[in-house]
Amino acid sequence: MCGQERPGVPWIPHKDRAHDIAFVGKLTEYRPLRQWLAAFLERYQDSHAVRFTQDISFAAMLELYGQSRIAPNEAILRETNFRLLEAASCGCAVLTQEVGPDQDVLLEPGREM
């Protein structure tokens, strides 16, 4: 689906990744949960490498996720969305709400989630 094999891109162990948390997505007044999350995590900028960004290329997004440990996800309609698979394919631990049986088809419970 949206996850990417990244031939030639070396795996970076989590202990060596530059960012603790990375989120790529729109931060607008139409996404109040995202705004809350960004404000909450902003308080920890001094002690953790937190990165919120939007309007970057697909390649830059994959590079950012490949350098990050955790990717929060907002599934607005409880859907399996692109971010879930893009971030997971780069080795991020994706924090998301339960989105139902679709994720069980794509990801193996107990192993990939």
VEXLUM-898828 format. One record per atom (N, C-alpha, C, CB): residue number from 1; atom name; x, y, z. Coordinates in steps of 0.1 Angstrom, whole numbers. Glycine has a CB too. Layout:
N
pos: NUM&site: CA&c1: X&c2: Y&c3: Z
...
END
This chain:
113
pos: 1&site: N&c1: 9&c2: -12&c3: 0
pos: 1&site: CA&c1: 0&c2: 0&c3: 0
pos: 1&site: C&c1: 9&c2: 12&c3: 0
pos: 1&site: CB&c1: -10&c2: 0&c3: 12
pos: 2&site: N&c1: 11&c2: 19&c3: 11
pos: 2&site: CA&c1: 19&c2: 31&c3: 12
pos: 2&site: C&c1: 33&c2: 30&c3: 17
pos: 2&site: CB&c1: 11&c2: 41&c3: 20
pos: 3&site: N&c1: 35&c2: 19&c3: 24
pos: 3&site: CA&c1: 49&c2: 16&c3: 30
pos: 3&site: C&c1: 58&c2: 15&c3: 18
pos: 3&site: CB&c1: 49&c2: 4&c3: 39
pos: 4&site: N&c1: 71&c2: 18&c3: 21
pos: 4&site: CA&c1: 81&c2: 18&c3: 10
pos: 4&site: C&c1: 92&c2: 9&c3: 14
pos: 4&site: CB&c1: 85&c2: 32&c3: 8
pos: 5&site: N&c1: 96&c2: 0&c3: 5
pos: 5&site: CA&c1: 109&c2: -6&c3: 6
pos: 5&site: C&c1: 119&c2: 5&c3: 2
pos: 5&site: CB&c1: 110&c2: -19&c3: -4
pos: 6&site: N&c1: 130&c2: 5&c3: 9
pos: 6&site: CA&c1: 140&c2: 15&c3: 7
pos: 6&site: C&c1: 154&c2: 9&c3: 4
pos: 6&site: CB&c1: 141&c2: 25&c3: 19
pos: 7&site: N&c1: 155&c2: 3&c3: -8
pos: 7&site: CA&c1: 168&c2: -3&c3: -12
pos: 7&site: C&c1: 180&c2: 7&c3: -11
pos: 7&site: CB&c1: 168&c2: -10&c3: -25
pos: 8&site: N&c1: 190&c2: 3&c3: -6
pos: 8&site: CA&c1: 202&c2: 12&c3: -5
pos: 8&site: C&c1: 202&c2: 22&c3: 7
pos: 8&site: CB&c1: 203&c2: 20&c3: -18
pos: 9&site: N&c1: 191&c2: 23&c3: 14
pos: 9&site: CA&c1: 190&c2: 31&c3: 25
pos: 9&site: C&c1: 193&c2: 23&c3: 38
pos: 9&site: CB&c1: 176&c2: 39&c3: 26
pos: 10&site: N&c1: 203&c2: 26&c3: 45
pos: 10&site: CA&c1: 207&c2: 18&c3: 56
pos: 10&site: C&c1: 197&c2: 19&c3: 68
pos: 10&site: CB&c1: 221&c2: 21&c3: 61
pos: 11&site: N&c1: 195&c2: 8&c3: 75
pos: 11&site: CA&c1: 187&c2: 8&c3: 87
pos: 11&site: C&c1: 194&c2: 16&c3: 98
pos: 11&site: CB&c1: 183&c2: -6&c3: 92
pos: 12&site: N&c1: 188&c2: 25&c3: 105
pos: 12&site: CA&c1: 194&c2: 32&c3: 116
pos: 12&site: C&c1: 188&c2: 27&c3: 129
pos: 12&site: CB&c1: 192&c2: 48&c3: 114
pos: 13&site: N&c1: 196&c2: 21&c3: 137
pos: 13&site: CA&c1: 191&c2: 16&c3: 150
pos: 13&site: C&c1: 184&c2: 28&c3: 158
pos: 13&site: CB&c1: 202&c2: 10&c3: 159
pos: 14&site: N&c1: 174&c2: 24&c3: 166
pos: 14&site: CA&c1: 166&c2: 35&c3: 173
pos: 14&site: C&c1: 175&c2: 43&c3: 182
pos: 14&site: CB&c1: 155&c2: 28&c3: 181
pos: 15&site: N&c1: 185&c2: 37&c3: 188
pos: 15&site: CA&c1: 194&c2: 45&c3: 197
pos: 15&site: C&c1: 202&c2: 56&c3: 190
pos: 15&site: CB&c1: 203&c2: 36&c3: 204
pos: 16&site: N&c1: 203&c2: 54&c3: 177
pos: 16&site: CA&c1: 211&c2: 63&c3: 169
pos: 16&site: C&c1: 203&c2: 73&c3: 161
pos: 16&site: CB&c1: 220&c2: 56&c3: 159
pos: 17&site: N&c1: 190&c2: 72&c3: 162
pos: 17&site: CA&c1: 181&c2: 81&c3: 154
pos: 17&site: C&c1: 181&c2: 95&c3: 160
pos: 17&site: CB&c1: 166&c2: 76&c3: 153
pos: 18&site: N&c1: 180&c2: 105&c3: 151
pos: 18&site: CA&c1: 181&c2: 119&c3: 155
pos: 18&site: C&c1: 169&c2: 125&c3: 162
pos: 18&site: CB&c1: 184&c2: 127&c3: 143
pos: 19&site: N&c1: 157&c2: 119&c3: 159
pos: 19&site: CA&c1: 145&c2: 124&c3: 165
pos: 19&site: C&c1: 138&c2: 114&c3: 174
pos: 19&site: CB&c1: 135&c2: 129&c3: 154
pos: 20&site: N&c1: 133&c2: 118&c3: 185
pos: 20&site: CA&c1: 125&c2: 110&c3: 193
pos: 20&site: C&c1: 111&c2: 108&c3: 187
pos: 20&site: CB&c1: 124&c2: 115&c3: 208
pos: 21&site: N&c1: 105&c2: 119&c3: 184
pos: 21&site: CA&c1: 91&c2: 119&c3: 178
pos: 21&site: C&c1: 91&c2: 128&c3: 166
pos: 21&site: CB&c1: 81&c2: 125&c3: 189
pos: 22&site: N&c1: 84&c2: 123&c3: 155
pos: 22&site: CA&c1: 83&c2: 131&c3: 143
pos: 22&site: C&c1: 68&c2: 130&c3: 138
pos: 22&site: CB&c1: 92&c2: 126&c3: 132
pos: 23&site: N&c1: 63&c2: 141&c3: 134
pos: 23&site: CA&c1: 49&c2: 141&c3: 129
pos: 23&site: C&c1: 50&c2: 149&c3: 116
pos: 23&site: CB&c1: 39&c2: 147&c3: 138
pos: 24&site: N&c1: 44&c2: 143&c3: 105
pos: 24&site: CA&c1: 43&c2: 150&c3: 92
pos: 24&site: C&c1: 29&c2: 151&c3: 89
pos: 24&site: CB&c1: 51&c2: 143&c3: 81
pos: 25&site: N&c1: 23&c2: 163&c3: 88
pos: 25&site: CA&c1: 9&c2: 165&c3: 85
pos: 25&site: C&c1: 5&c2: 179&c3: 87
pos: 25&site: CB&c1: 0&c2: 155&c3: 93
pos: 26&site: N&c1: -7&c2: 182&c3: 82
pos: 26&site: CA&c1: -12&c2: 196&c3: 84
pos: 26&site: C&c1: -15&c2: 199&c3: 98
pos: 26&site: CB&c1: -24&c2: 198&c3: 75
pos: 27&site: N&c1: -11&c2: 211&c3: 102
pos: 27&site: CA&c1: -15&c2: 216&c3: 115
pos: 27&site: C&c1: -23&c2: 229&c3: 113
pos: 27&site: CB&c1: -2&c2: 219&c3: 124
pos: 28&site: N&c1: -36&c2: 227&c3: 113
pos: 28&site: CA&c1: -45&c2: 238&c3: 110
pos: 28&site: C&c1: -56&c2: 238&c3: 121
pos: 28&site: CB&c1: -51&c2: 237&c3: 96
pos: 29&site: N&c1: -64&c2: 249&c3: 120
pos: 29&site: CA&c1: -75&c2: 250&c3: 130
pos: 29&site: C&c1: -86&c2: 239&c3: 127
pos: 29&site: CB&c1: -82&c2: 263&c3: 128
pos: 30&site: N&c1: -85&c2: 232&c3: 116
pos: 30&site: CA&c1: -94&c2: 221&c3: 113
pos: 30&site: C&c1: -90&c2: 208&c3: 119
pos: 30&site: CB&c1: -96&c2: 220&c3: 98
pos: 31&site: N&c1: -78&c2: 208&c3: 125
pos: 31&site: CA&c1: -73&c2: 196&c3: 132
pos: 31&site: C&c1: -69&c2: 199&c3: 146
pos: 31&site: CB&c1: -60&c2: 191&c3: 124
pos: 32&site: N&c1: -79&c2: 201&c3: 155
pos: 32&site: CA&c1: -77&c2: 205&c3: 169
pos: 32&site: C&c1: -69&c2: 195&c3: 177
pos: 32&site: CB&c1: -90&c2: 208&c3: 176
pos: 33&site: N&c1: -71&c2: 182&c3: 174
pos: 33&site: CA&c1: -63&c2: 172&c3: 181
pos: 33&site: C&c1: -48&c2: 173&c3: 178
pos: 33&site: CB&c1: -68&c2: 158&c3: 178
pos: 34&site: N&c1: -45&c2: 176&c3: 165
pos: 34&site: CA&c1: -31&c2: 177&c3: 161
pos: 34&site: C&c1: -25&c2: 190&c3: 168
pos: 34&site: CB&c1: -30&c2: 178&c3: 146
pos: 35&site: N&c1: -33&c2: 201&c3: 168
pos: 35&site: CA&c1: -28&c2: 213&c3: 174
pos: 35&site: C&c1: -25&c2: 210&c3: 189
pos: 35&site: CB&c1: -38&c2: 224&c3: 173
pos: 36&site: N&c1: -34&c2: 203&c3: 196
pos: 36&site: CA&c1: -32&c2: 200&c3: 210
pos: 36&site: C&c1: -19&c2: 192&c3: 212
pos: 36&site: CB&c1: -44&c2: 192&c3: 216
pos: 37&site: N&c1: -17&c2: 182&c3: 203
pos: 37&site: CA&c1: -5&c2: 173&c3: 204
pos: 37&site: C&c1: 7&c2: 181&c3: 202
pos: 37&site: CB&c1: -6&c2: 162&c3: 194
pos: 38&site: N&c1: 7&c2: 190&c3: 192
pos: 38&site: CA&c1: 19&c2: 198&c3: 189
pos: 38&site: C&c1: 22&c2: 207&c3: 201
pos: 38&site: CB&c1: 17&c2: 206&c3: 176
pos: 39&site: N&c1: 12&c2: 213&c3: 207
pos: 39&site: CA&c1: 14&c2: 222&c3: 218
pos: 39&site: C&c1: 19&c2: 214&c3: 230
pos: 39&site: CB&c1: 1&c2: 229&c3: 222
pos: 40&site: N&c1: 14&c2: 202&c3: 233
pos: 40&site: CA&c1: 18&c2: 193&c3: 244
pos: 40&site: C&c1: 32&c2: 189&c3: 242
pos: 40&site: CB&c1: 9&c2: 181&c3: 244
pos: 41&site: N&c1: 36&c2: 185&c3: 230
pos: 41&site: CA&c1: 50&c2: 180&c3: 228
pos: 41&site: C&c1: 60&c2: 191&c3: 227
pos: 41&site: CB&c1: 51&c2: 172&c3: 215
pos: 42&site: N&c1: 55&c2: 203&c3: 224
pos: 42&site: CA&c1: 64&c2: 215&c3: 223
pos: 42&site: C&c1: 70&c2: 218&c3: 237
pos: 42&site: CB&c1: 57&c2: 227&c3: 218
pos: 43&site: N&c1: 63&c2: 214&c3: 248
pos: 43&site: CA&c1: 68&c2: 216&c3: 261
pos: 43&site: C&c1: 81&c2: 208&c3: 264
pos: 43&site: CB&c1: 57&c2: 213&c3: 271
pos: 44&site: N&c1: 83&c2: 197&c3: 256
pos: 44&site: CA&c1: 94&c2: 188&c3: 259
pos: 44&site: C&c1: 105&c2: 189&c3: 249
pos: 44&site: CB&c1: 88&c2: 174&c3: 258
pos: 45&site: N&c1: 105&c2: 200&c3: 241
pos: 45&site: CA&c1: 115&c2: 202&c3: 231
pos: 45&site: C&c1: 129&c2: 203&c3: 237
pos: 45&site: CB&c1: 113&c2: 216&c3: 224
pos: 46&site: N&c1: 131&c2: 208&c3: 249
pos: 46&site: CA&c1: 144&c2: 209&c3: 256
pos: 46&site: C&c1: 150&c2: 195&c3: 259
pos: 46&site: CB&c1: 143&c2: 217&c3: 268
pos: 47&site: N&c1: 141&c2: 185&c3: 263
pos: 47&site: CA&c1: 146&c2: 173&c3: 267
pos: 47&site: C&c1: 144&c2: 161&c3: 257
pos: 47&site: CB&c1: 139&c2: 169&c3: 280
pos: 48&site: N&c1: 137&c2: 164&c3: 246
pos: 48&site: CA&c1: 135&c2: 153&c3: 236
pos: 48&site: C&c1: 135&c2: 160&c3: 222
pos: 48&site: CB&c1: 121&c2: 146&c3: 238
pos: 49&site: N&c1: 140&c2: 152&c3: 213
pos: 49&site: CA&c1: 140&c2: 157&c3: 199
pos: 49&site: C&c1: 127&c2: 155&c3: 192
pos: 49&site: CB&c1: 152&c2: 150&c3: 191
pos: 50&site: N&c1: 119&c2: 165&c3: 192
pos: 50&site: CA&c1: 105&c2: 165&c3: 187
pos: 50&site: C&c1: 105&c2: 173&c3: 174
pos: 50&site: CB&c1: 94&c2: 170&c3: 197
pos: 51&site: N&c1: 99&c2: 167&c3: 164
pos: 51&site: CA&c1: 98&c2: 174&c3: 151
pos: 51&site: C&c1: 84&c2: 173&c3: 145
pos: 51&site: CB&c1: 109&c2: 168&c3: 141
pos: 52&site: N&c1: 78&c2: 185&c3: 143
pos: 52&site: CA&c1: 65&c2: 186&c3: 136
pos: 52&site: C&c1: 68&c2: 193&c3: 123
pos: 52&site: CB&c1: 54&c2: 193&c3: 145
pos: 53&site: N&c1: 63&c2: 188&c3: 112
pos: 53&site: CA&c1: 66&c2: 195&c3: 99
pos: 53&site: C&c1: 54&c2: 192&c3: 90
pos: 53&site: CB&c1: 79&c2: 190&c3: 93
pos: 54&site: N&c1: 53&c2: 200&c3: 80
pos: 54&site: CA&c1: 43&c2: 198&c3: 69
pos: 54&site: C&c1: 48&c2: 203&c3: 56
pos: 54&site: CB&c1: 29&c2: 206&c3: 73
pos: 55&site: N&c1: 42&c2: 200&c3: 45
pos: 55&site: CA&c1: 45&c2: 204&c3: 32
pos: 55&site: C&c1: 60&c2: 201&c3: 28
pos: 55&site: CB&c1: 43&c2: 219&c3: 31
pos: 56&site: N&c1: 64&c2: 188&c3: 31
pos: 56&site: CA&c1: 77&c2: 184&c3: 26
pos: 56&site: C&c1: 75&c2: 173&c3: 16
pos: 56&site: CB&c1: 85&c2: 178&c3: 38
pos: 57&site: N&c1: 85&c2: 170&c3: 8
pos: 57&site: CA&c1: 84&c2: 160&c3: -2
pos: 57&site: C&c1: 82&c2: 146&c3: 4
pos: 57&site: CB&c1: 96&c2: 160&c3: -12
pos: 58&site: N&c1: 78&c2: 137&c3: -4
pos: 58&site: CA&c1: 76&c2: 123&c3: 0
pos: 58&site: C&c1: 89&c2: 117&c3: 4
pos: 58&site: CB&c1: 70&c2: 114&c3: -11
pos: 59&site: N&c1: 100&c2: 120&c3: -4
pos: 59&site: CA&c1: 113&c2: 115&c3: 0
pos: 59&site: C&c1: 118&c2: 120&c3: 13
pos: 59&site: CB&c1: 123&c2: 118&c3: -11
pos: 60&site: N&c1: 116&c2: 133&c3: 15
pos: 60&site: CA&c1: 120&c2: 140&c3: 28
pos: 60&site: C&c1: 112&c2: 134&c3: 40
pos: 60&site: CB&c1: 118&c2: 155&c3: 27
pos: 61&site: N&c1: 99&c2: 131&c3: 37
pos: 61&site: CA&c1: 91&c2: 125&c3: 48
pos: 61&site: C&c1: 97&c2: 111&c3: 52
pos: 61&site: CB&c1: 77&c2: 124&c3: 44
pos: 62&site: N&c1: 100&c2: 103&c3: 42
pos: 62&site: CA&c1: 106&c2: 90&c3: 45
pos: 62&site: C&c1: 119&c2: 91&c3: 52
pos: 62&site: CB&c1: 107&c2: 82&c3: 32
pos: 63&site: N&c1: 127&c2: 101&c3: 48
pos: 63&site: CA&c1: 140&c2: 103&c3: 54
pos: 63&site: C&c1: 138&c2: 107&c3: 69
pos: 63&site: CB&c1: 148&c2: 114&c3: 47
pos: 64&site: N&c1: 128&c2: 116&c3: 72
pos: 64&site: CA&c1: 126&c2: 120&c3: 85
pos: 64&site: C&c1: 121&c2: 108&c3: 94
pos: 64&site: CB&c1: 115&c2: 131&c3: 85
pos: 65&site: N&c1: 111&c2: 100&c3: 89
pos: 65&site: CA&c1: 107&c2: 89&c3: 96
pos: 65&site: C&c1: 118&c2: 79&c3: 98
pos: 65&site: CB&c1: 95&c2: 82&c3: 89
pos: 66&site: N&c1: 127&c2: 78&c3: 89
pos: 66&site: CA&c1: 138&c2: 68&c3: 90
pos: 66&site: C&c1: 148&c2: 73&c3: 101
pos: 66&site: CB&c1: 146&c2: 67&c3: 77
pos: 67&site: N&c1: 147&c2: 86&c3: 105
pos: 67&site: CA&c1: 156&c2: 91&c3: 115
pos: 67&site: C&c1: 148&c2: 93&c3: 128
pos: 67&site: CB&c1: 162&c2: 105&c3: 110
pos: 68&site: N&c1: 136&c2: 88&c3: 129
pos: 68&site: CA&c1: 128&c2: 90&c3: 141
pos: 68&site: C&c1: 124&c2: 77&c3: 148
pos: 68&site: CB&c1: 115&c2: 98&c3: 137
pos: 69&site: N&c1: 121&c2: 78&c3: 161
pos: 69&site: CA&c1: 118&c2: 66&c3: 169
pos: 69&site: C&c1: 102&c2: 64&c3: 169
pos: 69&site: CB&c1: 123&c2: 67&c3: 183
pos: 70&site: N&c1: 95&c2: 75&c3: 171
pos: 70&site: CA&c1: 80&c2: 74&c3: 173
pos: 70&site: C&c1: 74&c2: 84&c3: 163
pos: 70&site: CB&c1: 77&c2: 77&c3: 188
pos: 71&site: N&c1: 62&c2: 79&c3: 158
pos: 71&site: CA&c1: 54&c2: 88&c3: 149
pos: 71&site: C&c1: 40&c2: 87&c3: 154
pos: 71&site: CB&c1: 55&c2: 83&c3: 134
pos: 72&site: N&c1: 35&c2: 98&c3: 160
pos: 72&site: CA&c1: 20&c2: 98&c3: 163
pos: 72&site: C&c1: 12&c2: 99&c3: 151
pos: 72&site: CB&c1: 17&c2: 110&c3: 173
pos: 73&site: N&c1: 0&c2: 92&c3: 152
pos: 73&site: CA&c1: -9&c2: 92&c3: 140
pos: 73&site: C&c1: -23&c2: 96&c3: 145
pos: 73&site: CB&c1: -9&c2: 78&c3: 134
pos: 74&site: N&c1: -30&c2: 104&c3: 137
pos: 74&site: CA&c1: -44&c2: 107&c3: 139
pos: 74&site: C&c1: -52&c2: 100&c3: 128
pos: 74&site: CB&c1: -46&c2: 122&c3: 140
pos: 75&site: N&c1: -60&c2: 91&c3: 131
pos: 75&site: CA&c1: -69&c2: 84&c3: 121
pos: 75&site: C&c1: -82&c2: 91&c3: 123
pos: 75&site: CB&c1: -69&c2: 68&c3: 123
pos: 76&site: N&c1: -85&c2: 101&c3: 116
pos: 76&site: CA&c1: -96&c2: 110&c3: 118
pos: 76&site: C&c1: -110&c2: 102&c3: 118
pos: 76&site: CB&c1: -97&c2: 121&c3: 107
pos: 77&site: N&c1: -111&c2: 93&c3: 109
pos: 77&site: CA&c1: -123&c2: 85&c3: 108
pos: 77&site: C&c1: -121&c2: 70&c3: 112
pos: 77&site: CB&c1: -129&c2: 85&c3: 93
pos: 78&site: N&c1: -111&c2: 68&c3: 120
pos: 78&site: CA&c1: -107&c2: 55&c3: 125
pos: 78&site: C&c1: -103&c2: 46&c3: 113
pos: 78&site: CB&c1: -119&c2: 48&c3: 133
pos: 79&site: N&c1: -96&c2: 52&c3: 104
pos: 79&site: CA&c1: -92&c2: 45&c3: 91
pos: 79&site: C&c1: -77&c2: 41&c3: 92
pos: 79&site: CB&c1: -94&c2: 54&c3: 79
pos: 80&site: N&c1: -73&c2: 31&c3: 84
pos: 80&site: CA&c1: -59&c2: 28&c3: 82
pos: 80&site: C&c1: -54&c2: 38&c3: 72
pos: 80&site: CB&c1: -57&c2: 13&c3: 78
pos: 81&site: N&c1: -46&c2: 47&c3: 76
pos: 81&site: CA&c1: -42&c2: 58&c3: 67
pos: 81&site: C&c1: -28&c2: 56&c3: 62
pos: 81&site: CB&c1: -44&c2: 71&c3: 73
pos: 82&site: N&c1: -24&c2: 65&c3: 53
pos: 82&site: CA&c1: -10&c2: 65&c3: 47
pos: 82&site: C&c1: 0&c2: 66&c3: 58
pos: 82&site: CB&c1: -9&c2: 76&c3: 37
pos: 83&site: N&c1: -1&c2: 75&c3: 68
pos: 83&site: CA&c1: 9&c2: 77&c3: 78
pos: 83&site: C&c1: 12&c2: 65&c3: 86
pos: 83&site: CB&c1: 5&c2: 89&c3: 87
pos: 84&site: N&c1: 2&c2: 57&c3: 89
pos: 84&site: CA&c1: 4&c2: 45&c3: 96
pos: 84&site: C&c1: 14&c2: 36&c3: 89
pos: 84&site: CB&c1: -9&c2: 37&c3: 98
pos: 85&site: N&c1: 13&c2: 34&c3: 76
pos: 85&site: CA&c1: 21&c2: 25&c3: 69
pos: 85&site: C&c1: 34&c2: 31&c3: 65
pos: 85&site: CB&c1: 14&c2: 20&c3: 57
pos: 86&site: N&c1: 34&c2: 44&c3: 61
pos: 86&site: CA&c1: 47&c2: 51&c3: 58
pos: 86&site: C&c1: 56&c2: 51&c3: 69
pos: 86&site: CB&c1: 44&c2: 65&c3: 53
pos: 87&site: N&c1: 52&c2: 55&c3: 81
pos: 87&site: CA&c1: 60&c2: 56&c3: 92
pos: 87&site: C&c1: 65&c2: 42&c3: 97
pos: 87&site: CB&c1: 53&c2: 63&c3: 104
pos: 88&site: N&c1: 56&c2: 33&c3: 97
pos: 88&site: CA&c1: 59&c2: 19&c3: 101
pos: 88&site: C&c1: 70&c2: 13&c3: 92
pos: 88&site: CB&c1: 47&c2: 10&c3: 102
pos: 89&site: N&c1: 69&c2: 16&c3: 79
pos: 89&site: CA&c1: 78&c2: 10&c3: 69
pos: 89&site: C&c1: 92&c2: 16&c3: 71
pos: 89&site: CB&c1: 73&c2: 12&c3: 55
pos: 90&site: N&c1: 93&c2: 27&c3: 78
pos: 90&site: CA&c1: 106&c2: 33&c3: 81
pos: 90&site: C&c1: 111&c2: 29&c3: 95
pos: 90&site: CB&c1: 106&c2: 48&c3: 80
pos: 91&site: N&c1: 104&c2: 20&c3: 102
pos: 91&site: CA&c1: 108&c2: 16&c3: 115
pos: 91&site: C&c1: 104&c2: 24&c3: 127
pos: 91&site: CB&c1: 123&c2: 15&c3: 115
pos: 92&site: N&c1: 95&c2: 33&c3: 124
pos: 92&site: CA&c1: 89&c2: 41&c3: 136
pos: 92&site: C&c1: 79&c2: 33&c3: 143
pos: 92&site: CB&c1: 83&c2: 54&c3: 131
pos: 93&site: N&c1: 79&c2: 35&c3: 156
pos: 93&site: CA&c1: 68&c2: 29&c3: 164
pos: 93&site: C&c1: 57&c2: 39&c3: 162
pos: 93&site: CB&c1: 72&c2: 27&c3: 180
pos: 94&site: N&c1: 46&c2: 35&c3: 157
pos: 94&site: CA&c1: 35&c2: 44&c3: 154
pos: 94&site: C&c1: 25&c2: 44&c3: 165
pos: 94&site: CB&c1: 28&c2: 40&c3: 140
pos: 95&site: N&c1: 22&c2: 55&c3: 171
pos: 95&site: CA&c1: 12&c2: 56&c3: 181
pos: 95&site: C&c1: -1&c2: 61&c3: 175
pos: 95&site: CB&c1: 16&c2: 66&c3: 193
pos: 96&site: N&c1: -11&c2: 52&c3: 175
pos: 96&site: CA&c1: -24&c2: 55&c3: 169
pos: 96&site: C&c1: -35&c2: 48&c3: 177
pos: 96&site: CB&c1: -24&c2: 50&c3: 154
pos: 97&site: N&c1: -47&c2: 53&c3: 175
pos: 97&site: CA&c1: -58&c2: 47&c3: 181
pos: 97&site: C&c1: -62&c2: 34&c3: 173
pos: 97&site: CB&c1: -71&c2: 56&c3: 182
pos: 98&site: N&c1: -69&c2: 25&c3: 180
pos: 98&site: CA&c1: -74&c2: 13&c3: 173
pos: 98&site: C&c1: -82&c2: 17&c3: 161
pos: 98&site: CB&c1: -82&c2: 4&c3: 183
pos: 99&site: N&c1: -79&c2: 12&c3: 149
pos: 99&site: CA&c1: -86&c2: 15&c3: 137
pos: 99&site: C&c1: -94&c2: 4&c3: 131
pos: 99&site: CB&c1: -77&c2: 21&c3: 127
pos: 100&site: N&c1: -95&c2: -7&c3: 139
pos: 100&site: CA&c1: -104&c2: -18&c3: 134
pos: 100&site: C&c1: -97&c2: -29&c3: 127
pos: 100&site: CB&c1: -115&c2: -13&c3: 126
pos: 101&site: N&c1: -105&c2: -37&c3: 120
pos: 101&site: CA&c1: -100&c2: -49&c3: 114
pos: 101&site: C&c1: -90&c2: -47&c3: 102
pos: 101&site: CB&c1: -111&c2: -58&c3: 109
pos: 102&site: N&c1: -91&c2: -35&c3: 96
pos: 102&site: CA&c1: -82&c2: -33&c3: 84
pos: 102&site: C&c1: -68&c2: -33&c3: 88
pos: 102&site: CB&c1: -85&c2: -19&c3: 78
pos: 103&site: N&c1: -64&c2: -28&c3: 100
pos: 103&site: CA&c1: -50&c2: -28&c3: 104
pos: 103&site: C&c1: -46&c2: -43&c3: 107
pos: 103&site: CB&c1: -48&c2: -20&c3: 116
pos: 104&site: N&c1: -55&c2: -51&c3: 112
pos: 104&site: CA&c1: -52&c2: -65&c3: 115
pos: 104&site: C&c1: -48&c2: -73&c3: 102
pos: 104&site: CB&c1: -63&c2: -72&c3: 122
pos: 105&site: N&c1: -54&c2: -69&c3: 90
pos: 105&site: CA&c1: -51&c2: -75&c3: 78
pos: 105&site: C&c1: -37&c2: -71&c3: 73
pos: 105&site: CB&c1: -62&c2: -71&c3: 67
pos: 106&site: N&c1: -34&c2: -58&c3: 75
pos: 106&site: CA&c1: -21&c2: -53&c3: 70
pos: 106&site: C&c1: -9&c2: -55&c3: 79
pos: 106&site: CB&c1: -23&c2: -38&c3: 67
pos: 107&site: N&c1: -12&c2: -55&c3: 92
pos: 107&site: CA&c1: -1&c2: -56&c3: 102
pos: 107&site: C&c1: -4&c2: -68&c3: 112
pos: 107&site: CB&c1: 0&c2: -43&c3: 111
pos: 108&site: N&c1: 7&c2: -75&c3: 115
pos: 108&site: CA&c1: 5&c2: -87&c3: 123
pos: 108&site: C&c1: 5&c2: -83&c3: 138
pos: 108&site: CB&c1: 17&c2: -97&c3: 121
pos: 109&site: N&c1: -7&c2: -86&c3: 145
pos: 109&site: CA&c1: -8&c2: -83&c3: 159
pos: 109&site: C&c1: 3&c2: -91&c3: 167
pos: 109&site: CB&c1: -22&c2: -87&c3: 164
pos: 110&site: N&c1: 9&c2: -84&c3: 177
pos: 110&site: CA&c1: 20&c2: -90&c3: 185
pos: 110&site: C&c1: 34&c2: -90&c3: 178
pos: 110&site: CB&c1: 16&c2: -104&c3: 187
pos: 111&site: N&c1: 34&c2: -86&c3: 166
pos: 111&site: CA&c1: 47&c2: -85&c3: 159
pos: 111&site: C&c1: 49&c2: -71&c3: 154
pos: 111&site: CB&c1: 48&c2: -95&c3: 148
pos: 112&site: N&c1: 40&c2: -66&c3: 146
pos: 112&site: CA&c1: 41&c2: -53&c3: 139
pos: 112&site: C&c1: 33&c2: -43&c3: 146
pos: 112&site: CB&c1: 38&c2: -54&c3: 125
pos: 113&site: N&c1: 25&c2: -47&c3: 155
pos: 113&site: CA&c1: 17&c2: -37&c3: 163
pos: 113&site: C&c1: 13&c2: -43&c3: 176
pos: 113&site: CB&c1: 4&c2: -33&c3: 155
END
